[in-house]
Every structure is written in C-alpha cells, then in structure tokens.
Amino acid sequence: MKSDIAFVHAPSIYDFRRRPLKEGPISDVIPSTPLFEMYPVGFVSMLNHALEEGFTGRICNLAVLMLS
C-alpha cells in the first residue's frame, strides 16, 4: 500500500525478541491481537488531519511487523 505519510509506532524496547521480559499480570489475561492494539492518540489525530487534507496515510505497528 503506497501512502503519502506513515506514522510508525515503535516498540518501547527495540530488542524485545532477544531480551527476556518480565510481563505483568495483564499480559496473561489480554490476548495479543489487533483488536487490543493501542496507538498514541496524537498519531490518530495527525492521520485524521492528513486524510482530511487529501493525503493518504497509515499507522504501522513496528513490533507486529518485527514478529511476522
């Protein structure tokens, strides 16, 4: 998909695949699916404004791309 602008949501820990992490109690309860992905509110606002101005764009979750 070609876009004029892309907002990249990077993981808080870049090498999360190599580093052992201590997950909290919530990670056992909530599955990791696109339904529960959360982006910074500013990303959604900026993308919405760009779309209103006639640009095409998207938000990319870099952690999901790194896992696939």
PyMOL Python script that loads the backbone (N, CA, C, O; Angstrom):
from pymol import cmd

cmd.read_pdbstr("""\
ATOM      1  N   MET A   1       0.846  -1.180   0.000  1.00  0.00           N
ATOM      2  CA  MET A   1       0.000   0.000   0.000  1.00  0.00           C
ATOM      3  C   MET A   1       0.889   1.239   0.000  1.00  0.00           C
ATOM      4  O   MET A   1       1.711   1.420   0.898  1.00  0.00           O
ATOM      5  N   LYS A   2       0.723   2.078  -0.994  1.00  0.00           N
ATOM      6  CA  LYS A   2       1.506   3.305  -1.093  1.00  0.00           C
ATOM      7  C   LYS A   2       0.785   4.422  -0.335  1.00  0.00           C
ATOM      8  O   LYS A   2      -0.417   4.632  -0.501  1.00  0.00           O
ATOM      9  N   SER A   3       1.537   5.124   0.488  1.00  0.00           N
ATOM     10  CA  SER A   3       0.966   6.200   1.298  1.00  0.00           C
ATOM     11  C   SER A   3       1.820   7.445   1.174  1.00  0.00           C
ATOM     12  O   SER A   3       3.023   7.371   0.927  1.00  0.00           O
ATOM     13  N   ASP A   4       1.179   8.593   1.348  1.00  0.00           N
ATOM     14  CA  ASP A   4       1.918   9.852   1.391  1.00  0.00           C
ATOM     15  C   ASP A   4       2.672   9.994   2.712  1.00  0.00           C
ATOM     16  O   ASP A   4       3.765  10.558   2.759  1.00  0.00           O
ATOM     17  N   ILE A   5       2.076   9.477   3.778  1.00  0.00           N
ATOM     18  CA  ILE A   5       2.681   9.608   5.102  1.00  0.00           C
ATOM     19  C   ILE A   5       2.435   8.323   5.897  1.00  0.00           C
ATOM     20  O   ILE A   5       1.380   7.700   5.778  1.00  0.00           O
ATOM     21  N   ALA A   6       3.412   7.942   6.698  1.00  0.00           N
ATOM     22  CA  ALA A   6       3.270   6.765   7.563  1.00  0.00           C
ATOM     23  C   ALA A   6       3.741   7.133   8.963  1.00  0.00           C
ATOM     24  O   ALA A   6       4.828   7.683   9.139  1.00  0.00           O
ATOM     25  N   PHE A   7       2.930   6.831   9.936  1.00  0.00           N
ATOM     26  CA  PHE A   7       3.296   7.019  11.334  1.00  0.00           C
ATOM     27  C   PHE A   7       3.720   5.652  11.866  1.00  0.00           C
ATOM     28  O   PHE A   7       2.946   4.695  11.820  1.00  0.00           O
ATOM     29  N   VAL A   8       4.943   5.563  12.369  1.00  0.00           N
ATOM     30  CA  VAL A   8       5.498   4.289  12.823  1.00  0.00           C
ATOM     31  C   VAL A   8       5.468   4.243  14.348  1.00  0.00           C
ATOM     32  O   VAL A   8       6.103   5.055  15.020  1.00  0.00           O
ATOM     33  N   HIS A   9       4.718   3.280  14.880  1.00  0.00           N
ATOM     34  CA  HIS A   9       4.638   3.077  16.327  1.00  0.00           C
ATOM     35  C   HIS A   9       5.687   2.043  16.701  1.00  0.00           C
ATOM     36  O   HIS A   9       5.484   0.842  16.518  1.00  0.00           O
ATOM     37  N   ALA A  10       6.800   2.513  17.223  1.00  0.00           N
ATOM     38  CA  ALA A  10       7.924   1.635  17.567  1.00  0.00           C
ATOM     39  C   ALA A  10       7.721   1.011  18.945  1.00  0.00           C
ATOM     40  O   ALA A  10       7.079   1.611  19.807  1.00  0.00           O
ATOM     41  N   PRO A  11       8.269  -0.199  19.162  1.00  0.00           N
ATOM     42  CA  PRO A  11       8.164  -0.808  20.494  1.00  0.00           C
ATOM     43  C   PRO A  11       9.015  -0.042  21.502  1.00  0.00           C
ATOM     44  O   PRO A  11      10.011   0.583  21.137  1.00  0.00           O
ATOM     45  N   SER A  12       8.620  -0.095  22.763  1.00  0.00           N
ATOM     46  CA  SER A  12       9.375   0.626  23.792  1.00  0.00           C
ATOM     47  C   SER A  12      10.744   0.000  24.025  1.00  0.00           C
ATOM     48  O   SER A  12      11.677   0.689  24.438  1.00  0.00           O
ATOM     49  N   ILE A  13      10.871  -1.295  23.765  1.00  0.00           N
ATOM     50  CA  ILE A  13      12.154  -1.993  23.883  1.00  0.00           C
ATOM     51  C   ILE A  13      12.458  -2.581  22.517  1.00  0.00           C
ATOM     52  O   ILE A  13      11.782  -3.513  22.083  1.00  0.00           O
ATOM     53  N   TYR A  14      13.477  -2.047  21.824  1.00  0.00           N
ATOM     54  CA  TYR A  14      13.723  -2.445  20.440  1.00  0.00           C
ATOM     55  C   TYR A  14      14.095  -3.916  20.312  1.00  0.00           C
ATOM     56  O   TYR A  14      13.603  -4.590  19.407  1.00  0.00           O
ATOM     57  N   ASP A  15      14.946  -4.431  21.189  1.00  0.00           N
ATOM     58  CA  ASP A  15      15.383  -5.826  21.074  1.00  0.00           C
ATOM     59  C   ASP A  15      14.544  -6.755  21.954  1.00  0.00           C
ATOM     60  O   ASP A  15      15.075  -7.646  22.616  1.00  0.00           O
ATOM     61  N   PHE A  16      13.232  -6.535  21.950  1.00  0.00           N
ATOM     62  CA  PHE A  16      12.340  -7.319  22.801  1.00  0.00           C
ATOM     63  C   PHE A  16      12.331  -8.799  22.436  1.00  0.00           C
ATOM     64  O   PHE A  16      11.960  -9.629  23.266  1.00  0.00           O
ATOM     65  N   ARG A  17      12.727  -9.147  21.226  1.00  0.00           N
ATOM     66  CA  ARG A  17      12.738 -10.555  20.821  1.00  0.00           C
ATOM     67  C   ARG A  17      13.904 -11.309  21.455  1.00  0.00           C
ATOM     68  O   ARG A  17      13.822 -12.524  21.636  1.00  0.00           O
ATOM     69  N   ARG A  18      14.975 -10.618  21.790  1.00  0.00           N
ATOM     70  CA  ARG A  18      16.165 -11.260  22.352  1.00  0.00           C
ATOM     71  C   ARG A  18      16.235 -11.159  23.873  1.00  0.00           C
ATOM     72  O   ARG A  18      16.804 -12.026  24.535  1.00  0.00           O
ATOM     73  N   ARG A  19      15.665 -10.118  24.408  1.00  0.00           N
ATOM     74  CA  ARG A  19      15.782  -9.843  25.842  1.00  0.00           C
ATOM     75  C   ARG A  19      14.622 -10.492  26.608  1.00  0.00           C
ATOM     76  O   ARG A  19      13.465 -10.308  26.231  1.00  0.00           O
ATOM     77  N   PRO A  20      14.910 -11.244  27.670  1.00  0.00           N
ATOM     78  CA  PRO A  20      13.808 -11.801  28.467  1.00  0.00           C
ATOM     79  C   PRO A  20      13.081 -10.670  29.202  1.00  0.00           C
ATOM     80  O   PRO A  20      13.712  -9.834  29.850  1.00  0.00           O
ATOM     81  N   LEU A  21      11.783 -10.654  29.097  1.00  0.00           N
ATOM     82  CA  LEU A  21      10.985  -9.601  29.720  1.00  0.00           C
ATOM     83  C   LEU A  21      10.147 -10.174  30.847  1.00  0.00           C
ATOM     84  O   LEU A  21       9.694 -11.317  30.786  1.00  0.00           O
ATOM     85  N   LYS A  22       9.948  -9.368  31.873  1.00  0.00           N
ATOM     86  CA  LYS A  22       9.055  -9.747  32.961  1.00  0.00           C
ATOM     87  C   LYS A  22       7.702  -9.120  32.660  1.00  0.00           C
ATOM     88  O   LYS A  22       7.510  -7.913  32.807  1.00  0.00           O
ATOM     89  N   GLU A  23       6.776  -9.963  32.238  1.00  0.00           N
ATOM     90  CA  GLU A  23       5.458  -9.464  31.870  1.00  0.00           C
ATOM     91  C   GLU A  23       4.595  -9.287  33.108  1.00  0.00           C
ATOM     92  O   GLU A  23       4.744 -10.001  34.099  1.00  0.00           O
ATOM     93  N   GLY A  24       3.704  -8.336  33.029  1.00  0.00           N
ATOM     94  CA  GLY A  24       2.794  -8.087  34.132  1.00  0.00           C
ATOM     95  C   GLY A  24       1.613  -9.038  34.107  1.00  0.00           C
ATOM     96  O   GLY A  24       1.488  -9.838  33.180  1.00  0.00           O
ATOM     97  N   PRO A  25       0.740  -8.966  35.111  1.00  0.00           N
ATOM     98  CA  PRO A  25      -0.397  -9.890  35.190  1.00  0.00           C
ATOM     99  C   PRO A  25      -1.424  -9.683  34.077  1.00  0.00           C
ATOM    100  O   PRO A  25      -2.165 -10.609  33.745  1.00  0.00           O
ATOM    101  N   ILE A  26      -1.477  -8.502  33.508  1.00  0.00           N
ATOM    102  CA  ILE A  26      -2.462  -8.223  32.461  1.00  0.00           C
ATOM    103  C   ILE A  26      -2.130  -8.976  31.175  1.00  0.00           C
ATOM    104  O   ILE A  26      -3.039  -9.368  30.444  1.00  0.00           O
ATOM    105  N   SER A  27      -0.846  -9.187  30.886  1.00  0.00           N
ATOM    106  CA  SER A  27      -0.463  -9.832  29.630  1.00  0.00           C
ATOM    107  C   SER A  27      -0.975 -11.268  29.541  1.00  0.00           C
ATOM    108  O   SER A  27      -1.135 -11.792  28.438  1.00  0.00           O
ATOM    109  N   ASP A  28      -1.235 -11.914  30.677  1.00  0.00           N
ATOM    110  CA  ASP A  28      -1.800 -13.265  30.653  1.00  0.00           C
ATOM    111  C   ASP A  28      -3.291 -13.248  30.339  1.00  0.00           C
ATOM    112  O   ASP A  28      -3.822 -14.219  29.801  1.00  0.00           O
ATOM    113  N   VAL A  29      -3.958 -12.168  30.665  1.00  0.00           N
ATOM    114  CA  VAL A  29      -5.408 -12.083  30.519  1.00  0.00           C
ATOM    115  C   VAL A  29      -5.813 -11.575  29.135  1.00  0.00           C
ATOM    116  O   VAL A  29      -6.756 -12.094  28.538  1.00  0.00           O
ATOM    117  N   ILE A  30      -5.113 -10.573  28.627  1.00  0.00           N
ATOM    118  CA  ILE A  30      -5.475  -9.944  27.353  1.00  0.00           C
ATOM    119  C   ILE A  30      -4.634 -10.551  26.239  1.00  0.00           C
ATOM    120  O   ILE A  30      -3.406 -10.478  26.283  1.00  0.00           O
ATOM    121  N   PRO A  31      -5.279 -11.151  25.241  1.00  0.00           N
ATOM    122  CA  PRO A  31      -4.515 -11.736  24.135  1.00  0.00           C
ATOM    123  C   PRO A  31      -3.897 -10.655  23.256  1.00  0.00           C
ATOM    124  O   PRO A  31      -4.405  -9.536  23.185  1.00  0.00           O
ATOM    125  N   SER A  32      -2.809 -10.992  22.595  1.00  0.00           N
ATOM    126  CA  SER A  32      -2.140 -10.046  21.705  1.00  0.00           C
ATOM    127  C   SER A  32      -2.750 -10.164  20.313  1.00  0.00           C
ATOM    128  O   SER A  32      -2.269 -10.930  19.477  1.00  0.00           O
ATOM    129  N   THR A  33      -3.797  -9.411  20.076  1.00  0.00           N
ATOM    130  CA  THR A  33      -4.482  -9.411  18.780  1.00  0.00           C
ATOM    131  C   THR A  33      -4.632  -7.972  18.309  1.00  0.00           C
ATOM    132  O   THR A  33      -4.511  -7.044  19.109  1.00  0.00           O
ATOM    133  N   PRO A  34      -4.895  -7.772  17.018  1.00  0.00           N
ATOM    134  CA  PRO A  34      -5.093  -6.403  16.520  1.00  0.00           C
ATOM    135  C   PRO A  34      -6.226  -5.652  17.221  1.00  0.00           C
ATOM    136  O   PRO A  34      -6.236  -4.421  17.241  1.00  0.00           O
ATOM    137  N   LEU A  35      -7.169  -6.384  17.791  1.00  0.00           N
ATOM    138  CA  LEU A  35      -8.277  -5.748  18.500  1.00  0.00           C
ATOM    139  C   LEU A  35      -7.792  -4.911  19.679  1.00  0.00           C
ATOM    140  O   LEU A  35      -8.394  -3.887  20.003  1.00  0.00           O
ATOM    141  N   PHE A  36      -6.697  -5.345  20.328  1.00  0.00           N
ATOM    142  CA  PHE A  36      -6.201  -4.666  21.517  1.00  0.00           C
ATOM    143  C   PHE A  36      -4.996  -3.771  21.246  1.00  0.00           C
ATOM    144  O   PHE A  36      -4.374  -3.284  22.190  1.00  0.00           O
ATOM    145  N   GLU A  37      -4.653  -3.544  19.979  1.00  0.00           N
ATOM    146  CA  GLU A  37      -3.539  -2.646  19.673  1.00  0.00           C
ATOM    147  C   GLU A  37      -3.945  -1.218  19.996  1.00  0.00           C
ATOM    148  O   GLU A  37      -5.040  -0.777  19.645  1.00  0.00           O
ATOM    149  N   MET A  38      -3.058  -0.503  20.663  1.00  0.00           N
ATOM    150  CA  MET A  38      -3.332   0.885  21.014  1.00  0.00           C
ATOM    151  C   MET A  38      -2.203   1.751  20.481  1.00  0.00           C
ATOM    152  O   MET A  38      -1.028   1.422  20.641  1.00  0.00           O
ATOM    153  N   TYR A  39      -2.561   2.842  19.857  1.00  0.00           N
ATOM    154  CA  TYR A  39      -1.590   3.771  19.297  1.00  0.00           C
ATOM    155  C   TYR A  39      -1.650   5.076  20.077  1.00  0.00           C
ATOM    156  O   TYR A  39      -2.665   5.380  20.702  1.00  0.00           O
ATOM    157  N   PRO A  40      -0.567   5.851  20.044  1.00  0.00           N
ATOM    158  CA  PRO A  40      -0.623   7.166  20.677  1.00  0.00           C
ATOM    159  C   PRO A  40      -1.761   7.999  20.077  1.00  0.00           C
ATOM    160  O   PRO A  40      -1.972   7.986  18.864  1.00  0.00           O
ATOM    161  N   VAL A  41      -2.477   8.707  20.914  1.00  0.00           N
ATOM    162  CA  VAL A  41      -3.628   9.491  20.463  1.00  0.00           C
ATOM    163  C   VAL A  41      -3.208  10.505  19.407  1.00  0.00           C
ATOM    164  O   VAL A  41      -3.971  10.786  18.482  1.00  0.00           O
ATOM    165  N   GLY A  42      -2.025  11.048  19.532  1.00  0.00           N
ATOM    166  CA  GLY A  42      -1.542  12.016  18.553  1.00  0.00           C
ATOM    167  C   GLY A  42      -1.421  11.434  17.164  1.00  0.00           C
ATOM    168  O   GLY A  42      -1.642  12.141  16.180  1.00  0.00           O
ATOM    169  N   PHE A  43      -1.071  10.145  17.056  1.00  0.00           N
ATOM    170  CA  PHE A  43      -0.979   9.503  15.743  1.00  0.00           C
ATOM    171  C   PHE A  43      -2.331   9.519  15.049  1.00  0.00           C
ATOM    172  O   PHE A  43      -2.426   9.859  13.870  1.00  0.00           O
ATOM    173  N   VAL A  44      -3.364   9.154  15.774  1.00  0.00           N
ATOM    174  CA  VAL A  44      -4.705   9.097  15.200  1.00  0.00           C
ATOM    175  C   VAL A  44      -5.154  10.495  14.784  1.00  0.00           C
ATOM    176  O   VAL A  44      -5.734  10.667  13.712  1.00  0.00           O
ATOM    177  N   SER A  45      -4.893  11.485  15.620  1.00  0.00           N
ATOM    178  CA  SER A  45      -5.282  12.862  15.304  1.00  0.00           C
ATOM    179  C   SER A  45      -4.536  13.391  14.085  1.00  0.00           C
ATOM    180  O   SER A  45      -5.137  14.009  13.206  1.00  0.00           O
ATOM    181  N   MET A  46      -3.214  13.148  14.030  1.00  0.00           N
ATOM    182  CA  MET A  46      -2.434  13.634  12.888  1.00  0.00           C
ATOM    183  C   MET A  46      -2.828  12.922  11.601  1.00  0.00           C
ATOM    184  O   MET A  46      -2.903  13.550  10.545  1.00  0.00           O
ATOM    185  N   LEU A  47      -3.082  11.612  11.680  1.00  0.00           N
ATOM    186  CA  LEU A  47      -3.507  10.882  10.488  1.00  0.00           C
ATOM    187  C   LEU A  47      -4.871  11.369  10.024  1.00  0.00           C
ATOM    188  O   LEU A  47      -5.091  11.539   8.824  1.00  0.00           O
ATOM    189  N   ASN A  48      -5.779  11.594  10.946  1.00  0.00           N
ATOM    190  CA  ASN A  48      -7.105  12.100  10.598  1.00  0.00           C
ATOM    191  C   ASN A  48      -7.002  13.459   9.916  1.00  0.00           C
ATOM    192  O   ASN A  48      -7.691  13.704   8.926  1.00  0.00           O
ATOM    193  N   HIS A  49      -6.164  14.334  10.424  1.00  0.00           N
ATOM    194  CA  HIS A  49      -5.978  15.654   9.817  1.00  0.00           C
ATOM    195  C   HIS A  49      -5.386  15.526   8.412  1.00  0.00           C
ATOM    196  O   HIS A  49      -5.820  16.219   7.492  1.00  0.00           O
ATOM    197  N   ALA A  50      -4.397  14.646   8.243  1.00  0.00           N
ATOM    198  CA  ALA A  50      -3.788  14.441   6.925  1.00  0.00           C
ATOM    199  C   ALA A  50      -4.814  13.908   5.928  1.00  0.00           C
ATOM    200  O   ALA A  50      -4.840  14.336   4.774  1.00  0.00           O
ATOM    201  N   LEU A  51      -5.658  12.977   6.367  1.00  0.00           N
ATOM    202  CA  LEU A  51      -6.688  12.436   5.482  1.00  0.00           C
ATOM    203  C   LEU A  51      -7.694  13.508   5.084  1.00  0.00           C
ATOM    204  O   LEU A  51      -8.139  13.549   3.938  1.00  0.00           O
ATOM    205  N   GLU A  52      -8.054  14.377   6.026  1.00  0.00           N
ATOM    206  CA  GLU A  52      -8.980  15.473   5.719  1.00  0.00           C
ATOM    207  C   GLU A  52      -8.389  16.447   4.707  1.00  0.00           C
ATOM    208  O   GLU A  52      -9.125  17.073   3.944  1.00  0.00           O
ATOM    209  N   GLU A  53      -7.065  16.579   4.696  1.00  0.00           N
ATOM    210  CA  GLU A  53      -6.388  17.483   3.762  1.00  0.00           C
ATOM    211  C   GLU A  53      -6.098  16.820   2.414  1.00  0.00           C
ATOM    212  O   GLU A  53      -5.495  17.441   1.538  1.00  0.00           O
ATOM    213  N   GLY A  54      -6.518  15.574   2.241  1.00  0.00           N
ATOM    214  CA  GLY A  54      -6.372  14.911   0.955  1.00  0.00           C
ATOM    215  C   GLY A  54      -5.164  14.004   0.810  1.00  0.00           C
ATOM    216  O   GLY A  54      -4.911  13.485  -0.277  1.00  0.00           O
ATOM    217  N   PHE A  55      -4.421  13.805   1.875  1.00  0.00           N
ATOM    218  CA  PHE A  55      -3.275  12.901   1.826  1.00  0.00           C
ATOM    219  C   PHE A  55      -3.733  11.471   2.111  1.00  0.00           C
ATOM    220  O   PHE A  55      -4.811  11.248   2.662  1.00  0.00           O
ATOM    221  N   THR A  56      -2.902  10.517   1.730  1.00  0.00           N
ATOM    222  CA  THR A  56      -3.141   9.135   2.126  1.00  0.00           C
ATOM    223  C   THR A  56      -2.116   8.785   3.188  1.00  0.00           C
ATOM    224  O   THR A  56      -0.996   9.294   3.170  1.00  0.00           O
ATOM    225  N   GLY A  57      -2.495   7.924   4.107  1.00  0.00           N
ATOM    226  CA  GLY A  57      -1.561   7.586   5.170  1.00  0.00           C
ATOM    227  C   GLY A  57      -1.994   6.362   5.931  1.00  0.00           C
ATOM    228  O   GLY A  57      -3.079   5.820   5.721  1.00  0.00           O
ATOM    229  N   ARG A  58      -1.116   5.938   6.824  1.00  0.00           N
ATOM    230  CA  ARG A  58      -1.405   4.779   7.654  1.00  0.00           C
ATOM    231  C   ARG A  58      -0.548   4.810   8.907  1.00  0.00           C
ATOM    232  O   ARG A  58       0.439   5.541   8.985  1.00  0.00           O
ATOM    233  N   ILE A  59      -0.940   4.007   9.887  1.00  0.00           N
ATOM    234  CA  ILE A  59      -0.171   3.822  11.111  1.00  0.00           C
ATOM    235  C   ILE A  59       0.383   2.404  11.078  1.00  0.00           C
ATOM    236  O   ILE A  59      -0.364   1.444  10.891  1.00  0.00           O
ATOM    237  N   CYS A  60       1.687   2.276  11.259  1.00  0.00           N
ATOM    238  CA  CYS A  60       2.349   0.967  11.245  1.00  0.00           C
ATOM    239  C   CYS A  60       2.806   0.620  12.651  1.00  0.00           C
ATOM    240  O   CYS A  60       3.481   1.417  13.302  1.00  0.00           O
ATOM    241  N   ASN A  61       2.444  -0.554  13.118  1.00  0.00           N
ATOM    242  CA  ASN A  61       2.932  -1.045  14.404  1.00  0.00           C
ATOM    243  C   ASN A  61       4.194  -1.846  14.120  1.00  0.00           C
ATOM    244  O   ASN A  61       4.117  -2.978  13.643  1.00  0.00           O
ATOM    245  N   LEU A  62       5.346  -1.271  14.409  1.00  0.00           N
ATOM    246  CA  LEU A  62       6.625  -1.886  14.085  1.00  0.00           C
ATOM    247  C   LEU A  62       6.832  -3.208  14.824  1.00  0.00           C
ATOM    248  O   LEU A  62       7.433  -4.125  14.264  1.00  0.00           O
ATOM    249  N   ALA A  63       6.357  -3.333  16.046  1.00  0.00           N
ATOM    250  CA  ALA A  63       6.523  -4.578  16.801  1.00  0.00           C
ATOM    251  C   ALA A  63       5.807  -5.734  16.111  1.00  0.00           C
ATOM    252  O   ALA A  63       6.338  -6.843  16.055  1.00  0.00           O
ATOM    253  N   VAL A  64       4.617  -5.489  15.590  1.00  0.00           N
ATOM    254  CA  VAL A  64       3.881  -6.539  14.878  1.00  0.00           C
ATOM    255  C   VAL A  64       4.628  -6.934  13.613  1.00  0.00           C
ATOM    256  O   VAL A  64       4.716  -8.118  13.287  1.00  0.00           O
ATOM    257  N   LEU A  65       5.166  -5.951  12.899  1.00  0.00           N
ATOM    258  CA  LEU A  65       5.933  -6.257  11.689  1.00  0.00           C
ATOM    259  C   LEU A  65       7.207  -7.027  12.021  1.00  0.00           C
ATOM    260  O   LEU A  65       7.626  -7.888  11.248  1.00  0.00           O
ATOM    261  N   MET A  66       7.826  -6.727  13.160  1.00  0.00           N
ATOM    262  CA  MET A  66       9.046  -7.430  13.563  1.00  0.00           C
ATOM    263  C   MET A  66       8.758  -8.884  13.935  1.00  0.00           C
ATOM    264  O   MET A  66       9.629  -9.740  13.781  1.00  0.00           O
ATOM    265  N   LEU A  67       7.563  -9.172  14.416  1.00  0.00           N
ATOM    266  CA  LEU A  67       7.212 -10.538  14.804  1.00  0.00           C
ATOM    267  C   LEU A  67       6.756 -11.391  13.628  1.00  0.00           C
ATOM    268  O   LEU A  67       6.813 -12.619  13.696  1.00  0.00           O
ATOM    269  N   SER A  68       6.312 -10.763  12.567  1.00  0.00           N
ATOM    270  CA  SER A  68       5.817 -11.541  11.416  1.00  0.00           C
ATOM    271  C   SER A  68       6.890 -11.785  10.389  1.00  0.00           C
ATOM    272  O   SER A  68       6.633 -12.421   9.367  1.00  0.00           O
TER     273      SER A  68
END
""", "prot")
cmd.dss("prot")
cmd.show_as("cartoon", "prot")
cmd.util.cbc("prot")
cmd.orient("prot")
